Amino acid sequence: MGRKADRVAKLRAAAVIAVLLESSNGEVLSPSAPRDGGDSWSRDHRRVLIGRRNLFRARTRRSTPR
């Protein structure tokens, strides 16, 4: 069991060092930009498909539904 634990510790140390070396080079994974809703045509059609008012009516309403 001791040899296996030593091997796991060495592998873990190697992985940590590899990550540190890559991050020092500036090549780290960056989170992707959040997805936007798309253009107004796409948003309008998605709203209509789920039974809501189209985007034109939603934008021109004077007050929010209570």
DSSP file (Angstrom, degrees, kcal/mol; ACC not computed):
  #  RESIDUE AA STRUCTURE BP1 BP2  ACC     N-H-->O    O-->H-N    N-H-->O    O-->H-N    TCO  KAPPA ALPHA  PHI   PSI    X-CA   Y-CA   Z-CA
    1    1 A M     >        0   0    0      0, 0.0     4,-2.0     0, 0.0     5,-0.2   0.000 360.0 360.0 360.0 -30.2    0.0    0.0    0.0
    2    2 A G  H  >  +     0   0    0      1,-0.2     4,-2.1     2,-0.2     5,-0.2   0.872 360.0  50.7 -66.6 -38.2    2.9    2.3    0.7
    3    3 A R  H  > S+     0   0    0      2,-0.2     4,-2.2     1,-0.2    -1,-0.2   0.889 110.2  49.8 -68.0 -38.1    4.2    2.1   -2.9
    4    4 A K  H  > S+     0   0    0      2,-0.2     4,-2.5     1,-0.2    -2,-0.2   0.906 110.5  49.6 -67.2 -40.3    0.8    2.9   -4.3
    5    5 A A  H  X S+     0   0    0     -4,-2.0     4,-2.2     2,-0.2    -1,-0.2   0.888 111.1  50.2 -65.2 -38.8    0.4    5.9   -2.1
    6    6 A D  H  X S+     0   0    0     -4,-2.1     4,-2.3     2,-0.2    -2,-0.2   0.903 110.9  49.4 -64.1 -40.8    3.9    7.2   -3.1
    7    7 A R  H  X S+     0   0    0     -4,-2.2     4,-2.5     2,-0.2    -2,-0.2   0.915 111.2  48.6 -64.8 -42.7    3.0    6.8   -6.7
    8    8 A V  H  X S+     0   0    0     -4,-2.5     4,-2.4     1,-0.2    -1,-0.2   0.899 111.0  50.9 -64.3 -40.0   -0.3    8.7   -6.3
    9    9 A A  H  X S+     0   0    0     -4,-2.2     4,-2.3     2,-0.2    -1,-0.2   0.897 110.7  48.7 -64.9 -39.8    1.5   11.5   -4.4
   10   10 A K  H  X S+     0   0    0     -4,-2.3     4,-2.5     2,-0.2    -2,-0.2   0.914 112.1  48.5 -65.8 -42.2    4.1   11.8   -7.2
   11   11 A L  H  X S+     0   0    0     -4,-2.5     4,-2.2     2,-0.2    -2,-0.2   0.900 111.5  49.9 -64.3 -39.9    1.4   11.9   -9.9
   12   12 A R  H  X S+     0   0    0     -4,-2.4     4,-2.3     2,-0.2    -2,-0.2   0.918 111.4  48.6 -63.9 -43.4   -0.5   14.5   -8.0
   13   13 A A  H  X S+     0   0    0     -4,-2.3     4,-2.5     1,-0.2    -2,-0.2   0.899 110.8  51.0 -63.9 -40.4    2.7   16.6   -7.6
   14   14 A A  H  X S+     0   0    0     -4,-2.5     4,-2.2     1,-0.2    -1,-0.2   0.892 110.0  49.8 -63.9 -39.2    3.4   16.3  -11.3
   15   15 A A  H  X S+     0   0    0     -4,-2.2     4,-2.2     2,-0.2    -2,-0.2   0.909 111.1  48.8 -66.4 -41.4   -0.1   17.4  -12.1
   16   16 A V  H  X S+     0   0    0     -4,-2.3     4,-2.4     1,-0.2    -2,-0.2   0.921 112.2  48.3 -64.4 -43.4    0.1   20.4   -9.9
   17   17 A I  H  X S+     0   0    0     -4,-2.5     4,-2.5     1,-0.2    -1,-0.2   0.893 110.0  52.4 -64.6 -39.1    3.5   21.4  -11.3
   18   18 A A  H  X S+     0   0    0     -4,-2.2     4,-2.2     2,-0.2    -1,-0.2   0.905 110.5  47.6 -63.5 -41.1    2.1   21.0  -14.9
   19   19 A V  H  X S+     0   0    0     -4,-2.2     4,-2.4     2,-0.2    -2,-0.2   0.916 112.1  49.4 -66.3 -42.2   -0.8   23.3  -14.1
   20   20 A L  H  X S+     0   0    0     -4,-2.4     4,-1.6     1,-0.2    -2,-0.2   0.892 111.0  49.7 -64.7 -39.5    1.5   25.9  -12.5
   21   21 A L  H  X S+     0   0    0     -4,-2.5     4,-1.0     2,-0.2    -1,-0.2   0.908 112.4  47.0 -66.1 -41.3    3.8   25.8  -15.5
   22   22 A E  H  X>S+     0   0    0     -4,-2.2     5,-1.6     1,-0.2     4,-0.5   0.898 111.4  50.8 -67.5 -39.5    1.0   26.3  -18.0
   23   23 A S  H ><5S+     0   0    0     -4,-2.4     3,-0.6     1,-0.2    -1,-0.2   0.816 105.9  55.9 -70.1 -27.7   -0.6   29.1  -16.0
   24   24 A S  H 3<5S+     0   0    0     -4,-1.6    -1,-0.2     1,-0.2    -2,-0.2   0.780 103.4  55.6 -73.1 -24.4    2.7   30.9  -15.8
   25   25 A N  H 3<5S-     0   0    0     -4,-1.0    -1,-0.2    -3,-0.4    -2,-0.2   0.602 115.9-117.6 -78.7 -12.0    2.9   30.8  -19.6
   26   26 A G  T <<5S+     0   0    0     -3,-0.6     2,-0.8    -4,-0.5    -3,-0.2   0.560  79.7 121.5  87.8   8.2   -0.5   32.5  -19.8
   27   27 A E      < +     0   0    0     -5,-1.6     2,-0.3     2,-0.0    -1,-0.1  -0.529  34.4 139.6-104.6  65.7   -2.2   29.6  -21.5
   28   28 A V        -     0   0    0     -2,-0.8     2,-0.3    -5,-0.2    -9,-0.0  -0.725  60.6 -96.4-104.1 157.6   -5.0   28.8  -19.0
   29   29 A L        -     0   0    0     -2,-0.3    -1,-0.0     1,-0.0    -2,-0.0  -0.551  39.2-157.1 -71.5 130.9   -8.5   27.9  -19.8
   30   30 A S        -     0   0    0     -2,-0.3     2,-0.0     1,-0.0    -1,-0.0  -0.859  25.3-102.1-107.9 146.6  -10.8   30.9  -19.7
   31   31 A P        -     0   0    0      0, 0.0     2,-0.1     0, 0.0    -1,-0.0  -0.363  42.6-108.1 -65.9 145.8  -14.5   30.6  -19.1
   32   32 A S        -     0   0    0      1,-0.1     3,-0.1    -2,-0.0    -3,-0.0  -0.357  38.5 -95.0 -72.6 153.9  -16.6   31.1  -22.2
   33   33 A A        -     0   0    0      1,-0.1    -1,-0.1    -2,-0.1     3,-0.1  -0.386  50.0 -97.0 -65.6 144.3  -18.6   34.2  -22.7
   34   34 A P        -     0   0    0      0, 0.0     2,-0.3     0, 0.0    -1,-0.1  -0.326  42.8-104.9 -64.6 146.6  -22.2   33.8  -21.5
   35   35 A R        -     0   0    0     -3,-0.1     2,-0.1     2,-0.1    -3,-0.0  -0.525  33.8-142.7 -73.9 133.1  -24.6   33.0  -24.3
   36   36 A D        -     0   0    0     -2,-0.3     3,-0.1     1,-0.1    -1,-0.1  -0.368  26.5-104.0 -86.7 174.7  -26.8   35.9  -25.3
   37   37 A G        -     0   0    0      1,-0.3     2,-0.1    -2,-0.1    -1,-0.1   0.567  57.9-122.4 -77.5  -7.7  -30.4   35.6  -26.3
   38   38 A G        -     0   0    0      4,-0.1    -1,-0.3     5,-0.1     2,-0.0  -0.415  50.7 -31.3  93.5-175.4  -29.7   36.0  -29.9
   39   39 A D     >  -     0   0    0     -2,-0.1     4,-2.1     1,-0.1     3,-0.3  -0.257  67.2-101.2 -75.1 169.3  -31.1   38.6  -32.3
   40   40 A S  H  > S+     0   0    0      1,-0.2     4,-2.5     2,-0.2     5,-0.2   0.820 120.5  59.2 -64.9 -30.9  -34.6   40.0  -31.8
   41   41 A W  H  > S+     0   0    0      2,-0.2     4,-2.1     1,-0.2    -1,-0.2   0.929 108.3  45.5 -61.6 -44.3  -36.1   37.8  -34.5
   42   42 A S  H  > S+     0   0    0     -3,-0.3     4,-2.2     2,-0.2    -2,-0.2   0.917 113.7  48.5 -65.8 -43.7  -35.0   34.6  -32.6
   43   43 A R  H  X S+     0   0    0     -4,-2.1     4,-2.3     1,-0.2    -1,-0.2   0.904 110.5  52.6 -62.7 -40.5  -36.2   35.9  -29.2
   44   44 A D  H  X S+     0   0    0     -4,-2.5     4,-2.2     1,-0.2    -2,-0.2   0.927 110.6  46.0 -61.8 -46.1  -39.5   36.9  -30.8
   45   45 A H  H  X S+     0   0    0     -4,-2.1     4,-2.2     1,-0.2    -1,-0.2   0.861 111.3  51.9 -69.5 -34.6  -40.1   33.4  -32.2
   46   46 A R  H  X S+     0   0    0     -4,-2.2     4,-1.4     2,-0.2    -1,-0.2   0.910 110.3  49.7 -65.6 -39.8  -39.1   31.7  -29.0
   47   47 A R  H  <>S+     0   0    0     -4,-2.3     5,-2.7     1,-0.2    -2,-0.2   0.918 111.6  47.8 -63.5 -43.1  -41.5   33.8  -27.0
   48   48 A V  H ><5S+     0   0    0     -4,-2.2     3,-1.4     1,-0.2    -1,-0.2   0.889 107.4  56.8 -66.2 -38.6  -44.4   33.1  -29.5
   49   49 A L  H 3<5S+     0   0    0     -4,-2.2    -1,-0.2     1,-0.3    -2,-0.2   0.834 108.6  46.1 -63.8 -31.8  -43.6   29.3  -29.4
   50   50 A I  T 3<5S-     0   0    0     -4,-1.4    -1,-0.3    -3,-0.2    -2,-0.2   0.360 123.8-103.0 -94.7   8.0  -44.0   29.2  -25.6
   51   51 A G  T < 5S+     0   0    0     -3,-1.4    -3,-0.2     1,-0.3     2,-0.2   0.653  77.1 128.8  89.2  15.7  -47.2   31.3  -25.7
   52   52 A R      < -     0   0    0     -5,-2.7    -1,-0.3    -6,-0.2     3,-0.1  -0.512  67.4 -79.9 -96.3 171.1  -46.0   34.7  -24.6
   53   53 A R        -     0   0    0     -2,-0.2    -1,-0.2     1,-0.1    -6,-0.0  -0.299  55.0 -98.4 -65.4 152.5  -46.6   38.0  -26.4
   54   54 A N     >  -     0   0    0      1,-0.1     4,-2.2    -7,-0.1     5,-0.2  -0.261  36.9-104.0 -69.5 166.3  -44.4   38.8  -29.3
   55   55 A L  H  > S+     0   0    0      1,-0.2     4,-2.1     2,-0.2     5,-0.2   0.826 117.7  57.4 -64.9 -34.1  -41.4   41.0  -28.6
   56   56 A F  H  > S+     0   0    0      1,-0.2     4,-1.5     2,-0.2    -1,-0.2   0.941 111.3  42.2 -62.6 -46.7  -42.9   44.1  -30.2
   57   57 A R  H  > S+     0   0    0      1,-0.2     4,-0.7     2,-0.2    -2,-0.2   0.873 112.3  54.8 -67.6 -36.1  -45.9   44.0  -27.9
   58   58 A A  H  < S+     0   0    0     -4,-2.2     3,-0.3     1,-0.2    -1,-0.2   0.868 111.1  45.3 -65.5 -35.1  -43.7   43.2  -24.9
   59   59 A R  H  < S+     0   0    0     -4,-2.1    -1,-0.2     1,-0.2    -2,-0.2   0.788 112.7  49.9 -77.7 -27.3  -41.6   46.3  -25.6
   60   60 A T  H  < S+     0   0    0     -4,-1.5    -1,-0.2    -5,-0.2    -2,-0.2   0.460  79.8 115.9 -95.2   0.2  -44.5   48.6  -26.2
   61   61 A R     <  -     0   0    0     -4,-0.7     3,-0.1    -3,-0.3    -3,-0.0  -0.445  59.6-145.0 -68.1 142.8  -46.5   47.8  -23.1
   62   62 A R  S    S+     0   0    0      1,-0.1     2,-0.3    -2,-0.1    -1,-0.1   0.833  76.6  15.2 -79.9 -32.9  -46.8   50.8  -20.7
   63   63 A S  S    S-     0   0    0     -3,-0.0    -1,-0.1     0, 0.0     3,-0.1  -0.928  82.6-101.1-139.1 162.6  -46.7   48.8  -17.5
   64   64 A T        -     0   0    0     -2,-0.3     2,-0.1     1,-0.1    -2,-0.0  -0.535  48.4 -96.2 -81.3 150.8  -45.8   45.4  -16.3
   65   65 A P              0   0    0      0, 0.0    -1,-0.1     0, 0.0     0, 0.0  -0.421 360.0 360.0 -66.5 140.2  -48.5   42.9  -15.6
   66   66 A R              0   0    0     -2,-0.1    -2,-0.0    -3,-0.1     0, 0.0   0.385 360.0 360.0-111.3 360.0  -49.5   42.7  -12.0
